[in-house]
Amino acid sequence: MWQGISERVFRHADPAKTAPAGNAADAGPQEDHFAYETNAYARNVFYDAAQLGVFGASGRWLMTLDDFRTALRKQHSLAASLGQMDEAAMLADPAQGDFRLNRQSAAVDQGAVAFVPWALHGVVAEWNFYPAGDDLTQIIDEHWYAKDFMTDRIGYHACRTYPLTAVNVESSDYVDGVLENFAAGALQFTPARKTYATIRHAGITQPFTVKLATRCQHGQDPQAKEFTFAGDDLKTADVHASNFLVEVFFKADGDGLLVGKHTDTGYALQIHGGRAKFGVAAEAGVAGVLMSKTKVTDGRWHHLIAEADREAQTLTLYVDGKLDATGRGIGSVSLANEGDLFVGGRPDGRYLPGAIDFLRIAHGTLADAHTTIEELYAWQFHGPALHDMCGASPKGQGRDAGAIESF
């Protein structure tokens, strides 16, 4: 909610000194890449705003809601609906400390919902299944892992991420999930069209070279030196000998692959006989397989975590926030392989009749993250992101925009 903004609402980039200067710069080539395709502006409600703000690298002044929305669409932003202008003041009586909404405000039931995953140990890939705004085949990887080569935040943007490439998809395959409402955030897989998503092995394991300072920068020359990271030092979805887990939020009407990276060695999480099946395999026939007790092919959304504890040599499955099954796993032997990573199917089959809303892979168990399935599930599906700032649950068709749930 934005009410009573005397200058500009959004400052996505540095504003030009004057409106004409910004317009002139906008007409020329842009040298900076602002990753516009990952930006989402949606479900805002405005009243009494002097200027919507600045979005592009040119610094152009965008005076109206339509101006800003047009800029979002021109740059192919992930979400460009922006929001709406209210016809009257949104707040009841802020001068007297009453920050509840007016009953007729457009902000009622217009709050944005964004999925906030609970922190885990060593997350190496995280996909929310809304595509990049400029390419519907690219599913953005939003994982965060402070790897050894991430020593300077100014260079974080250049560190590698691992977007999924969706195959045989159309824009209509991105559908509304239940974890967010600002974008179509679930991918519907259609076996008849052989829909799946993938990352090539070469893209996952490509070495990363970076210059790093070898001494403290305070009061001396940092002496930058070039380092190359490869193999397990990259910390990717190509799992070596570490603990790991796979978390997925999905719905399915039948059997199919959820996610896997394997040849003769590797791992796969799939649905087989209506139940979740988690398998790991190393060289010399060392392998472990675990089936869930719960059937998950009822067309409803399910939360699933598959976990491999290498020291304890156990596999564990958690379904909808509860321990479902445990079994024998394998020790600290490498699962690394030259297979591509596949989600929702493979070129040779196992296409999933269903949808995925969230998927992540981590180099650690729940215990490694000093958490439990109960804590993770409570945060993700009943946590503060789903309530107002006072802890109140939504009263109407959804959260009101702003801090306080009023109606």
Solvent accessible surface area in square Angstrom, and as a share of the most:
residue,aa,sasa,rsa
1,M,65,0.29
2,W,80,0.28
3,Q,51,0.23
4,G,46,0.44
5,I,44,0.23
6,S,108,0.70
7,E,105,0.47
8,R,43,0.16
9,V,18,0.10
10,F,25,0.10
11,R,151,0.55
12,H,55,0.24
13,A,11,0.08
14,D,106,0.55
15,P,33,0.21
16,A,20,0.15
17,K,193,0.82
18,T,68,0.40
19,A,34,0.26
20,P,94,0.59
21,A,48,0.37
22,G,0,0.00
23,N,75,0.38
24,A,71,0.55
25,A,47,0.36
26,D,37,0.19
27,A,94,0.73
28,G,32,0.31
29,P,133,0.84
30,Q,75,0.33
31,E,170,0.76
32,D,89,0.46
33,H,141,0.63
34,F,60,0.25
35,A,34,0.27
36,Y,21,0.08
37,E,32,0.14
38,T,59,0.34
39,N,31,0.16
40,A,46,0.36
41,Y,29,0.11
42,A,16,0.12
43,R,70,0.26
44,N,25,0.13
45,V,1,0.00
46,F,0,0.00
47,Y,68,0.26
48,D,91,0.47
49,A,25,0.19
50,A,59,0.46
51,Q,12,0.05
52,L,2,0.01
53,G,0,0.00
54,V,0,0.00
55,F,0,0.00
56,G,13,0.13
57,A,28,0.22
58,S,14,0.09
59,G,1,0.01
60,R,91,0.33
61,W,74,0.26
62,L,3,0.02
63,M,91,0.41
64,T,70,0.41
65,L,22,0.11
66,D,93,0.48
67,D,51,0.26
68,F,0,0.00
69,R,41,0.15
70,T,85,0.50
71,A,16,0.12
72,L,0,0.00
73,R,148,0.54
74,K,122,0.52
75,Q,47,0.21
76,H,107,0.48
77,S,9,0.06
78,L,28,0.14
79,A,10,0.07
80,A,18,0.14
81,S,63,0.41
82,L,0,0.00
83,G,17,0.16
84,Q,75,0.33
85,M,86,0.38
86,D,15,0.08
87,E,174,0.78
88,A,61,0.47
89,A,36,0.28
90,M,0,0.00
91,L,23,0.12
92,A,44,0.34
93,D,58,0.30
94,P,50,0.31
95,A,93,0.72
96,Q,146,0.65
97,G,53,0.51
98,D,35,0.18
99,F,105,0.44
100,R,141,0.51
101,L,5,0.03
102,N,53,0.27
103,R,161,0.59
104,Q,161,0.72
105,S,10,0.07
106,A,28,0.22
107,A,0,0.00
108,V,32,0.18
109,D,33,0.17
110,Q,55,0.24
111,G,7,0.06
112,A,62,0.48
113,V,32,0.18
114,A,52,0.41
115,F,29,0.12
116,V,62,0.36
117,P,34,0.21
118,W,67,0.23
119,A,80,0.62
120,L,21,0.10
121,H,85,0.38
122,G,9,0.09
123,V,10,0.06
124,V,0,0.00
125,A,1,0.01
126,E,20,0.09
127,W,0,0.00
128,N,11,0.06
129,F,0,0.00
130,Y,22,0.08
131,P,25,0.16
132,A,10,0.08
133,G,28,0.27
134,D,86,0.44
135,D,56,0.29
136,L,65,0.33
137,T,44,0.26
138,Q,48,0.21
139,I,0,0.00
140,I,25,0.13
141,D,7,0.04
142,E,78,0.35
143,H,21,0.10
144,W,142,0.50
145,Y,46,0.18
146,A,69,0.54
147,K,14,0.06
148,D,116,0.60
149,F,13,0.06
150,M,28,0.12
151,T,93,0.54
152,D,68,0.35
153,R,186,0.68
154,I,131,0.66
155,G,31,0.30
156,Y,74,0.28
157,H,161,0.72
158,A,67,0.52
159,C,23,0.14
160,R,60,0.22
161,T,68,0.40
162,Y,13,0.05
163,P,52,0.33
164,L,0,0.00
165,T,54,0.31
166,A,4,0.03
167,V,39,0.23
168,N,75,0.39
169,V,20,0.12
170,E,90,0.40
171,S,78,0.51
172,S,83,0.54
173,D,7,0.04
174,Y,19,0.07
175,V,48,0.28
176,D,115,0.59
177,G,13,0.13
178,V,89,0.51
179,L,11,0.05
180,E,8,0.04
181,N,58,0.30
182,F,42,0.17
183,A,20,0.16
184,A,36,0.28
185,G,0,0.00
186,A,0,0.00
187,L,0,0.00
188,Q,57,0.25
189,F,2,0.01
190,T,39,0.23
191,P,52,0.33
192,A,99,0.77
193,R,84,0.31
194,K,113,0.48
195,T,0,0.00
196,Y,25,0.09
197,A,0,0.00
198,T,16,0.10
199,I,16,0.08
200,R,162,0.59
201,H,36,0.16
202,A,74,0.57
203,G,31,0.30
204,I,1,0.01
205,T,36,0.21
206,Q,100,0.44
207,P,72,0.45
208,F,25,0.10
209,T,70,0.40
210,V,37,0.21
211,K,142,0.60
212,L,23,0.12
213,A,47,0.36
214,T,68,0.40
215,R,105,0.38
216,C,75,0.45
217,Q,116,0.52
218,H,156,0.70
219,G,88,0.85
220,Q,83,0.37
221,D,95,0.49
222,P,43,0.27
223,Q,97,0.43
224,A,68,0.53
225,K,118,0.50
226,E,106,0.48
227,F,73,0.30
228,T,84,0.49
229,F,27,0.11
230,A,48,0.37
231,G,38,0.36
232,D,51,0.26
233,D,85,0.44
234,L,4,0.02
235,K,58,0.25
236,T,5,0.03
237,A,6,0.05
238,D,9,0.05
239,V,1,0.00
240,H,44,0.20
241,A,39,0.30
242,S,34,0.22
243,N,32,0.17
244,F,0,0.00
245,L,0,0.00
246,V,0,0.00
247,E,0,0.00
248,V,0,0.00
249,F,14,0.06
250,F,0,0.00
251,K,59,0.25
252,A,0,0.00
253,D,106,0.55
254,G,18,0.17
255,D,67,0.35
256,G,5,0.04
257,L,1,0.00
258,L,0,0.00
259,V,0,0.00
260,G,0,0.00
261,K,0,0.00
262,H,44,0.19
263,T,79,0.46
264,D,131,0.68
265,T,14,0.08
266,G,1,0.01
267,Y,3,0.01
268,A,10,0.08
269,L,1,0.00
270,Q,29,0.13
271,I,3,0.02
272,H,100,0.45
273,G,49,0.47
274,G,7,0.07
275,R,79,0.29
276,A,0,0.00
277,K,53,0.22
278,F,0,0.00
279,G,18,0.17
280,V,4,0.03
281,A,28,0.22
282,A,7,0.05
283,E,132,0.59
284,A,107,0.83
285,G,73,0.70
286,V,61,0.35
287,A,59,0.46
288,G,8,0.08
289,V,87,0.50
290,L,16,0.08
291,M,69,0.31
292,S,3,0.02
293,K,151,0.64
294,T,55,0.32
295,K,118,0.50
296,V,0,0.00
297,T,35,0.20
298,D,76,0.39
299,G,30,0.29
300,R,173,0.63
301,W,55,0.19
302,H,16,0.07
303,H,2,0.01
304,L,0,0.00
305,I,0,0.00
306,A,0,0.00
307,E,14,0.06
308,A,2,0.02
309,D,38,0.20
310,R,5,0.02
311,E,159,0.71
312,A,61,0.47
313,Q,66,0.30
314,T,50,0.29
315,L,1,0.00
316,T,13,0.07
317,L,0,0.00
318,Y,28,0.11
319,V,9,0.05
320,D,49,0.25
321,G,8,0.07
322,K,150,0.63
323,L,109,0.54
324,D,17,0.09
325,A,8,0.06
326,T,84,0.49
327,G,25,0.24
328,R,180,0.66
329,G,6,0.06
330,I,8,0.04
331,G,16,0.15
332,S,77,0.50
333,V,63,0.36
334,S,51,0.33
335,L,1,0.01
336,A,33,0.25
337,N,14,0.07
338,E,139,0.62
339,G,9,0.09
340,D,31,0.16
341,L,0,0.00
342,F,17,0.07
343,V,0,0.00
344,G,0,0.00
345,G,0,0.00
346,R,41,0.15
347,P,80,0.50
348,D,114,0.59
349,G,15,0.15
350,R,89,0.32
351,Y,34,0.13
352,L,0,0.00
353,P,36,0.22
354,G,2,0.02
355,A,0,0.00
356,I,0,0.00
357,D,0,0.00
358,F,1,0.00
359,L,1,0.00
360,R,3,0.01
361,I,0,0.00
362,A,0,0.00
363,H,12,0.05
364,G,1,0.01
365,T,5,0.03
366,L,7,0.03
367,A,76,0.59
368,D,51,0.27
369,A,24,0.18
370,H,171,0.76
371,T,12,0.07
372,T,70,0.41
373,I,9,0.05
374,E,112,0.50
375,E,77,0.35
376,L,0,0.00
377,Y,54,0.21
378,A,52,0.40
379,W,81,0.28
380,Q,8,0.04
381,F,36,0.15
382,H,124,0.55
383,G,6,0.05
384,P,81,0.51
385,A,47,0.37
386,L,56,0.28
387,H,44,0.20
388,D,9,0.04
389,M,161,0.72
390,C,106,0.64
391,G,50,0.48
392,A,37,0.29
393,S,64,0.41
394,P,58,0.36
395,K,132,0.56
396,G,45,0.43
397,Q,179,0.80
398,G,22,0.21
399,R,35,0.13
400,D,0,0.00
401,A,7,0.06
402,G,29,0.28
403,A,50,0.39
404,I,60,0.30
405,E,8,0.04
406,S,16,0.10
407,F,57,0.24
